[in-house]
Amino acid sequence: MNRQPTASLTGSMPAERISKVRIFGVPISRMGMKQTVQYLSEAVERRQPHQVITANPIMVMAAVHDERYRSMMQEAELIVPDGTGVVWAAKHVGEPVTERVAGYDLLQELMRAGEPKSWKVYMLGASTEVVEAAANKLKDAYPGIQIVGCRNGYFTEDQDQEIIQHIVQTAPDLLLVGRSADKQEPWIARYKQQLQVPIMMGIGGSFDVLSGKLKRAPLFFQKLRIEWLYRLLQEPWRFKRMLTLPKFAVKVIREKEKVTKY
């Protein structure tokens, strides 16, 4: 298996040179949290647009079955191993990543990195009540961060340009998009050249957790790598979606020699 160059902790690292492992055609970064935060901090300094995808097995399987979704993921500047299943798959095929880089944790680390520099953040997604509550929590936790925009995620395609215009006018360093995975990643990919935001990251249900609407899994669940189970207990309607997880595991085991060759 061909290993790509390992990202250095010093100096800028072009996106194409980040050490990655391909899981069914999806290029997953092998960088740990510290390297990832430093890399993205440098992207902010350079004002270099980056779509950041926090990948889990459900998204990888979507890429397997949908060529357009796969192409979109392949064109993203950075895909981090969010799901424990992705971390397991990389290790199973002999191409381990440094560690899991959970989207919620990455968000918090970016806030810590950006606070001394007064980074500007635009929050897009969830309901108005939830996203505003999440914004207030971030302001309280990181008073140096500037929340320059806050909008719910319930909008139609004919409203896209209005939203994009407002984002461009506020010139954020970080755009957080909290919609469903089938909407947020394609939306960012479609408009990232217009948006020109250094960090554009889909964060799924993180606004719900930030706002206090949902609780994050306790450390016990995190250590056992079953956060998905805790979330399922809070949102039983996700059951059908979660059936993809064992399908992913079976596919990795059955096609071990092919996983990185897609």
C-alpha positions in Angstrom: 0.0 0.0 0.0 1.3 3.4 -0.9 1.6 5.9 2.0 1.5 9.5 1.2 3.8 12.1 2.9 3.1 12.8 6.5 2.0 16.3 7.3 4.6 18.4 9.2 3.7 20.3 12.3 5.7 23.2 11.0 5.2 25.2 7.8 2.2 25.1 5.5 1.0 21.8 4.0 -0.8 21.8 0.7 -4.1 19.9 0.8 -2.9 17.5 -1.9 0.1 16.5 0.3 -1.8 15.6 3.5 -1.2 12.0 4.4 -4.4 10.1 3.6 -5.9 6.7 3.5 -8.6 5.9 1.0 -11.6 4.1 2.3 -13.8 3.0 -0.6 -12.6 6.0 -2.6 -13.0 8.5 0.2 -9.6 10.2 1.1 -9.4 10.3 4.9 -6.8 12.5 6.5 -4.4 10.6 8.8 -3.5 13.7 10.8 -4.3 13.8 14.5 -6.3 16.6 16.2 -3.3 18.8 16.9 -2.0 18.7 13.3 -5.5 19.2 11.9 -6.1 22.4 14.0 -2.7 23.8 13.1 -3.2 23.0 9.4 -6.6 24.7 9.4 -5.3 27.7 11.4 -2.7 28.2 8.7 -5.5 28.0 6.1 -7.2 30.9 7.9 -4.0 32.9 7.9 -3.7 32.3 4.1 -7.4 32.9 3.5 -7.4 29.7 1.6 -10.9 28.1 1.2 -11.2 24.6 2.7 -14.2 22.4 2.8 -13.8 20.2 5.8 -15.9 17.0 6.0 -16.2 15.0 9.2 -16.6 11.6 7.8 -18.5 8.6 9.3 -19.3 5.2 7.9 -22.8 6.4 6.8 -21.2 9.1 4.6 -18.6 6.7 3.2 -21.4 4.2 2.3 -23.3 7.0 0.6 -20.2 7.7 -1.4 -20.0 4.0 -2.4 -23.6 4.1 -3.8 -23.8 7.6 -5.2 -21.1 8.6 -7.7 -21.9 12.3 -7.4 -21.6 12.2 -3.6 -18.3 10.4 -3.9 -17.0 12.9 -6.4 -18.0 15.7 -4.0 -16.1 14.1 -1.1 -13.1 13.5 -3.3 -12.9 17.2 -4.1 -13.1 18.3 -0.5 -9.8 19.9 0.8 -9.9 17.9 4.0 -11.8 14.9 5.3 -11.2 14.0 8.9 -12.0 10.6 10.5 -15.0 11.5 12.7 -16.8 8.1 13.0 -15.1 5.4 15.1 -16.1 3.0 12.3 -13.8 4.9 9.9 -10.9 4.8 12.4 -11.5 1.0 12.8 -11.6 0.5 9.0 -8.3 2.3 8.5 -6.6 0.2 11.1 -8.2 -3.0 9.9 -6.7 -2.6 6.4 -3.3 -1.7 7.8 -3.4 2.0 7.1 -4.2 3.5 10.6 -5.0 7.1 11.1 -3.3 8.9 14.0 -6.6 9.2 16.0 -10.2 9.9 15.8 -10.9 13.6 15.0 -14.5 14.0 16.1 -16.3 16.9 14.5 -17.6 18.3 17.8 -14.2 18.2 19.4 -12.6 19.7 16.3 -15.1 22.6 16.5 -14.1 23.2 20.1 -10.4 23.1 19.3 -10.8 25.5 16.5 -12.7 27.9 18.8 -9.8 27.7 21.2 -7.3 28.4 18.5 -9.3 31.2 17.0 -10.3 33.1 20.2 -6.9 34.8 20.7 -7.1 35.9 17.0 -10.7 37.1 17.2 -11.8 34.7 14.4 -15.2 35.5 12.9 -17.7 32.7 12.8 -20.9 32.3 10.8 -23.4 29.7 11.9 -25.9 28.2 9.5 -28.3 25.4 10.3 -30.9 23.9 12.7 -33.9 25.9 13.8 -33.6 29.6 14.6 -34.1 28.8 18.3 -31.4 26.2 18.4 -28.7 28.0 16.3 -29.2 31.2 18.3 -28.8 29.3 21.6 -25.7 27.5 20.2 -24.3 30.9 19.2 -24.9 32.3 22.7 -23.1 29.3 24.3 -20.1 29.8 22.0 -20.0 33.5 22.9 -20.0 32.6 26.6 -17.3 29.9 26.2 -15.1 31.8 23.8 -15.7 35.6 24.3 -12.9 36.4 21.9 -14.7 34.7 19.0 -16.9 37.0 16.9 -20.3 35.5 15.8 -20.9 37.5 12.6 -23.9 35.6 11.3 -26.6 33.2 12.5 -29.3 31.7 10.4 -31.5 28.6 10.5 -31.0 25.8 8.0 -34.5 25.7 6.6 -34.2 27.4 3.3 -34.8 26.6 -0.3 -32.5 26.7 -3.3 -33.9 30.1 -4.5 -32.7 31.6 -1.2 -29.1 30.4 -1.6 -27.7 33.5 -3.3 -29.2 35.8 -0.6 -27.5 33.6 2.1 -24.2 33.5 0.2 -24.2 37.2 -0.2 -24.6 37.8 3.5 -21.9 35.3 4.3 -19.5 36.9 1.9 -20.3 40.4 3.3 -19.5 39.3 6.8 -16.2 37.6 5.7 -16.0 34.9 8.3 -13.0 32.8 9.0 -15.1 29.8 9.9 -18.5 28.8 8.4 -20.4 26.1 10.4 -23.2 24.4 8.5 -25.5 22.2 10.6 -27.9 20.5 8.2 -28.3 16.8 7.3 -25.3 15.2 5.7 -27.1 14.8 2.3 -27.6 18.6 2.3 -24.7 20.3 4.1 -21.8 18.8 2.3 -23.2 19.1 -1.2 -24.3 22.7 -0.4 -20.8 23.7 0.8 -19.2 22.0 -2.2 -21.5 23.7 -4.7 -20.8 27.2 -3.3 -17.4 27.1 -1.8 -15.8 29.1 -4.6 -18.3 31.8 -4.2 -18.1 31.8 -0.4 -14.3 31.9 -0.2 -14.3 31.1 3.6 -11.1 29.6 4.9 -12.9 26.8 6.9 -16.3 25.6 5.8 -17.3 22.7 7.9 -20.5 20.6 8.1 -21.2 19.8 11.7 -24.5 17.9 11.5 -26.3 17.9 14.8 -23.6 19.7 16.8 -25.8 22.8 17.1 -28.3 20.7 19.0 -25.5 19.7 21.4 -24.1 23.1 21.7 -27.5 24.6 22.4 -28.2 22.1 25.1 -31.1 20.6 23.2 -29.3 17.2 23.1 -26.6 15.9 25.4 -23.3 14.6 24.1 -22.6 11.0 25.0 -20.9 10.6 28.4 -17.2 9.8 28.5 -18.1 6.1 29.1 -19.8 5.8 25.8 -17.0 7.8 24.1 -14.3 5.5 25.4 -16.2 2.4 24.3 -16.6 4.1 20.9 -20.4 3.7 21.0 -21.5 7.4 20.9 -23.8 6.4 18.1 -25.7 4.2 20.5 -26.2 7.1 23.0 -27.4 9.3 20.2 -29.8 6.6 19.0 -31.2 6.4 22.5 -31.9 10.1 22.3 -33.2 10.0 18.8 -34.8 6.6 18.1 -35.9 7.7 14.6 -32.3 7.3 13.6 -32.6 3.5 13.8 -33.1 2.9 10.1 -30.1 5.1 9.3 -27.9 3.3 11.8 -28.4 -0.1 10.0 -25.8 1.2 7.6 -23.1 0.7 10.3 -23.0 -3.1 10.3 -23.2 -3.1 6.5 -20.1 -0.9 6.4 -18.3 -3.2 8.8 -19.2 -6.3 6.8 -18.1 -4.6 3.5 -14.7 -3.7 5.0 -14.1 -7.2 6.3 -15.2 -8.9 3.1 -13.3 -6.5 0.8 -10.3 -5.9 3.0 -7.8 -6.1 0.1 -9.9 -3.7 -2.0 -10.8 -1.0 0.5 -7.9 1.3 -0.3 -8.0 0.6 -4.0 -11.4 2.1 -4.9 
